[in-house]
Amino acid sequence: MVKIMKYYQITNDLVVSNIALGCMRIGKLNNNEVDLLIRKAIELGITLFDHADIYGGGRCEELFGNVLKNNPQLREKIVIQSKCGIRKGYYDSSKEHIINSTLESIKRLNTNYLDILLIHRPDTLMEIEEIRDAFDYLASNGYVRYFGVSNMDDMQIELIQRGIKQKLLFNQLQLSIVHSLLFDSEFNVNMKNTLNTKANASLNYARLNNITIQAWGVLQASWEEGTFLNNPNYQHLNEKLNELSKMYNVSPSAIAISFILRHPAKIIPIVGTTNIHHLEKLVKANDFMLTRKEFYELYVAAGKNLP
């Protein structure tokens, strides 16, 4: 059992657990298995649950909604987040799609509102007035309480924020020890190398604008390689993960999550496991904090060089 779950005060009335459960893979479970997973997550102190309209073609939200239908008392204990904007073969941030997708998610989830809505991907055809009108409609009618984005860079966020009333509170980005562009760009300012990636979203922009980064793919090396855990392509990293796991008496996966939690930007890792025992291991990342030296040792062990 985890010793203590930690929580972030996002606004005066929005508090979320510092680890979120991603629900992209629950579509392969049955109703009873989803019920057990959600209850275990809540028992461990997780309050933030991440969805998207496209996960399982809507089945993931439906399964989650079945649990809430049978256990309505759980709704006020959790924070439900969903995303919209990805359609088959294209992106859609139109007013009509944002509103319709959100209402369909709410229906599938068997709730009256979403706590958080994110635009899932950047849409180069986005019209800020349409996003503004969609957000105003959803907020004024009580369908969505808070808003954010996903996979967007600083200027895309800036462009949307200038046109809407609501504060964008979150940006969901891919981040792991191996896929560490957010950290790479911090270390390689003014360096003539491939790690100088200031065109990407930056940690500093998020921190200066009170935007909480949610990290997805936290155990992933890449889509092609899958996880870096026990991956022969990352032997040195796994040796370091195993060394620290023995030191802290936790799993290597918990060390990988603690790497993200160690950053002072208060990044929220989204863990996508559907295995209750693995979830119990992952949340033990909150039982300790890596030292500064250990953080950098893991970064270098992943094959990165410090200038």
C-alpha positions, 0 to 999 in steps of 0.5 A: 500500500502506498504510504501517501498520495500527494495532491496539487491545488490547481485552483481554489476549488480544483485539487487533483492527485499527483498521479492520474490513471489513464483509461485508454486501455480499459476497453479490453476489460469487462465491467467487473474488472473496470469496477475493481480497477477504479476502486483500487485507484481510489483506494490508493488515493488517485482522484484524476481519471483521464479519458478521450472520446476516441479511446476504444471508440467510446467503449472506454468511457462507456465502461467507466460510466457503467461503474458510475451508474452502479456506484453514483457515490463515487462521482464526487470522489473523483475528477474526470477528464476527457479530450476531443478533437481527433477524428478519423483521418483529421483533427477538428476543433470546430464549435460543433464538434467540441460541443457534440463530442463533449456531450457524447462523452458526458452521456457515455460516462453517466455523469452530468459534467466533465471536470476537465476538457482538453483539446486533444491535438493541435488543429492548424485550421482551428478558429479561435472564435469557434473554440471560444464559443464552444467553451463558453457554451459548455462552461455556462451550461455546467457541462465542463468546469475546467479546460486545457489542451494536449500536445500543444506548444507554447504559441498554440496555447498563447493563441487560444488563451488570448481568444477565450475567457477560461484559463487553460490549466493543463497541457498533456504532453509525451514525457518519459526518461527516454522521450524527454524533449521537455528536459532536453531543451532545458539543458541544450539552450544555444547548443548546436546539436539535435537536442536543442528543441526550443521549438517544442513546448517548454517547461518554463512557459508552463510554469510562468503561466500556471499550466500543469503539465500532464505526462503521457507515455511515461514508461514508453521509449517510442511508439516503435520500441514500446516500453524501455523497461527490460528493453535491450536497447536501454540496458544501461538505463535498466541497470540504473533503474534496477539499482535504484529500485533495490535501494528504495525497495520499489519496482523499476517502474516506480523509479521511472515515475519518480523521475517525472515527479522529481521535477519542481514543475509538479508534472502529473504522470498519467499511468495507463496500466489496467493491472491492479498489482502494477498500479500498486507498484507504480504509486509507490513512486510517492513513497520517496523522492530521488536525489538531484544526483539520481535524477541526472544519473537516470537522464544520462543512463537513457543515452543523453549527454549533458553539455 
